[in-house]
């Protein structure tokens, strides 16, 4: 910052232009996409909790790469278990997991969408 103190900022970003999904707007598909984002956000928050301002850029980058890899593995697991959002029961399981971790209920959000 302007005082010479090292600070690190992390963000989870959704790039709709690089989305691999077409315009199918089923409730389950929207929940699945939201869960994908939320899993990356969960790992970003874990990353933030592990970063401290005494770390070097390379240490932070390494930690960031590790968390991204962990998140990507979790996404692959969710994709397989939910059949990319088609398996309703397992989608509910993952939704409840995210609800516990981030206090976000994607089914409720999508159901109340106007």
C-alpha positions, 0 to 999 in steps of 0.5 A, spaced: 500 500 500 502 507 500 505 506 506 509 500 503 506 495 507 505 488 503 498 486 502 495 481 498 488 481 495 484 474 492 477 474 489 473 469 485 471 471 479 466 468 474 467 469 467 460 468 463 464 469 456 468 462 458 462 458 461 462 451 458 454 451 458 449 453 453 443 457 455 440 451 458 436 454 464 434 448 468 433 449 476 438 444 477 443 446 472 443 453 475 444 450 482 450 446 479 453 452 476 452 456 483 455 451 487 461 450 482 462 458 483 461 457 491 466 451 491 472 456 488 469 461 493 470 457 499 477 455 497 479 462 496 476 464 503 481 458 506 486 461 502 485 468 505 485 465 512 492 462 511 495 468 507 499 473 512 503 479 510 509 476 512 509 471 506 513 473 500 509 473 493 512 466 491 509 463 498 503 466 497 503 464 489 504 457 491 499 457 496 494 460 491 496 454 486 495 449 492 488 451 494 486 452 486 488 445 485 484 443 491 478 446 489 479 443 482 479 436 485 473 438 489 469 440 483 471 434 479 468 430 485 462 434 485 461 433 477 462 426 477 457 425 483 452 429 481 452 427 473 454 435 472 448 437 475 443 431 473 443 427 479 438 431 484 439 427 490 447 428 490 446 435 488 442 437 494 447 433 498 452 438 495 448 444 496 447 442 503 455 442 504 455 449 501 450 451 505 453 449 511 460 452 509 458 458 506 451 459 509 448 459 501 442 455 499 443 455 492 436 451 491 433 457 495 436 462 491 434 459 485 427 457 487 425 465 489 428 468 483 423 472 480 
